[in-house]
Amino acid sequence: MNFQESFSVSLAGLTTHKLRTFLTMLGIIFGVAAVIAMLSIGAGAKQEALDQIKLLGMNNIIIRSAPIEKEESERGKVIEARGLSMDDARSLNILNPLVQSSVPQKEMAKVRIARKSESIDGTVIGTQPDLKDALNLEPVTGNFFNYKDVHEARRVCVLGYSIKRQLFLYEEAIGREVKVGDLWFTVVGVIGSKPRSTGKGGVGDRDMNYDVYIPLSTLNHRFDIDKAAPEVDQLILRVTDESHIREASNLARTLLLLRHNDFEDFKIIVPEELLRQSQKTQRIFNIVMGAIASISLLVGGIGIMNIMLASILERTREIGVRRAIGATRKDIQGQFLIESVLLSFTGGLIGIVLGFLMTRMISSYAQWKTIIDFGSVFLAFGVSASVGIVFGLYPARKAAMLDPIESLRYE
């Protein structure tokens, strides 16, 4: 009996009991689908965390103000620790040799940005030109403002993508004026679309596409600023060498504590460390989810073995007839092994289709980012095929070892 004959006999044996065959494949189908869906969720979460952390810049150190309203000193005096200042920015730039630049930021949230009859709420960020390189804010049209604009406190601005689209649609924005609060500003640049920060990985929940960037001096001199608030909301330190980012962070913390009389009225965030922590968490998630999904494949394999053993009992007389007319033990073993492989192979193909559908549904209804890695698809399918071979081998060998005479007598 050649392979083609064995395949035909095996296929006929499976199609004789269609419902039983389908129910047997369910374990493999759901196992493969679960592996693909879980790994796609893991890959999507990993990419999303990477995108979020990249918003802060991989070679940056973020220092945020965390003011302490009142603190009792040793002498009983009340001291206010107000957070970061421009002097802190200058000191870190000068005294920390590992820092290439120190970029201050001051934010005003929910400011009305208007042009003609159109208006939208945005976040006004007072900063300096170095922010463009620190956060990769290269304008798609126009340019970022320069230090002359900062020194003269000019009313110029750079619009985020969504602000520009809301106010100008497809019109050219460069050289036009928009009203920021109660003041008119000239648009000098427009930033391209940025992914929304969802708050994962230590990044704040915000959308940079609704930011308006103006010179920090303009914000301080022309807007009504709360004098009790920190002078600077955030500092971005650009590190010259990414491999020294931890040393630069420790040195920055030491310098700030010296300047702030040991009051830690600031918070330091290192995106590179956040990325490593996120990747470690993601690896654990993938291992756990993969293990859970693999249990379904294991259960499917046990189901295949169970059905194949039951099938051998039902077809014992058939096996005896085949042996009597010349089929060898190898032929019988091959026949039943092909049946188990067909079960797992077909179940794996259906599972791949179901896995793609599950991934789409998860992405659409749960609003989770998913990425289908074709390596995980091949892995899941390869495991399902291996399950058919491993769990089908014992029943196939048992069928091959049946005594022909006893098989013919079996009722």
HELIX and SHEET records of a PDB file:
HELIX    1   1 PHE A    3  THR A   16  1                                  14    
HELIX    2   2 LYS A   18  LYS A   54  1                                  37    
HELIX    3   3 MET A   86  LEU A   95  1                                  10    
HELIX    4   4 LEU A  131  ALA A  134  1                                   4    
HELIX    5   5 TYR A  147  HIS A  151  1                                   5    
HELIX    6   6 TYR A  161  PHE A  168  1                                   8    
HELIX    7   7 LYS A  200  GLY A  202  5                                   3    
HELIX    8   8 MET A  208  TYR A  210  5                                   3    
HELIX    9   9 LEU A  216  ARG A  222  1                                   7    
HELIX   10  10 GLU A  242  HIS A  244  5                                   3    
HELIX   11  11 ILE A  245  ARG A  259  1                                  15    
HELIX   12  12 PRO A  271  GLU A  314  1                                  44    
HELIX   13  13 THR A  316  ALA A  324  1                                   9    
HELIX   14  14 ARG A  329  TYR A  365  1                                  37    
HELIX   15  15 PHE A  374  ALA A  400  1                                  27    
HELIX   16  16 PRO A  404  ARG A  409  1                                   6    
SHEET    1   A 9 PRO A 139  GLY A 142  0                                        
SHEET    2   A 9 LEU A 183  ILE A 191 -1                                        
SHEET    3   A 9 VAL A 156  LEU A 159  1                                        
SHEET    4   A 9 ASP A 211  PRO A 215 -1                                        
SHEET    5   A 9 GLU A 118  THR A 127  1                                        
SHEET    6   A 9 VAL A  99  ARG A 115 -1                                        
SHEET    7   A 9 GLN A 234  VAL A 239 -1                                        
SHEET    8   A 9 ASN A  60  SER A  65 -1                                        
SHEET    9   A 9 PHE A 266  ILE A 269 -1                                        
SHEET    1   B 2 ILE A  68  GLU A  72  0                                        
SHEET    2   B 2 VAL A  78  ALA A  81 -1                                        
SHEET    1   C 7 PRO A 139  GLY A 142  0                                        
SHEET    2   C 7 LEU A 183  ILE A 191 -1                                        
SHEET    3   C 7 VAL A 156  LEU A 159  1                                        
SHEET    4   C 7 ASP A 211  PRO A 215 -1                                        
SHEET    5   C 7 GLU A 118  THR A 127  1                                        
SHEET    6   C 7 VAL A  99  ARG A 115 -1                                        
SHEET    7   C 7 GLU A 177  VAL A 180 -1                                        
SHEET    1   D 2 SER A 197  THR A 198  0                                        
SHEET    2   D 2 ASP A 205  ARG A 206 -1                                        
END                                                                             
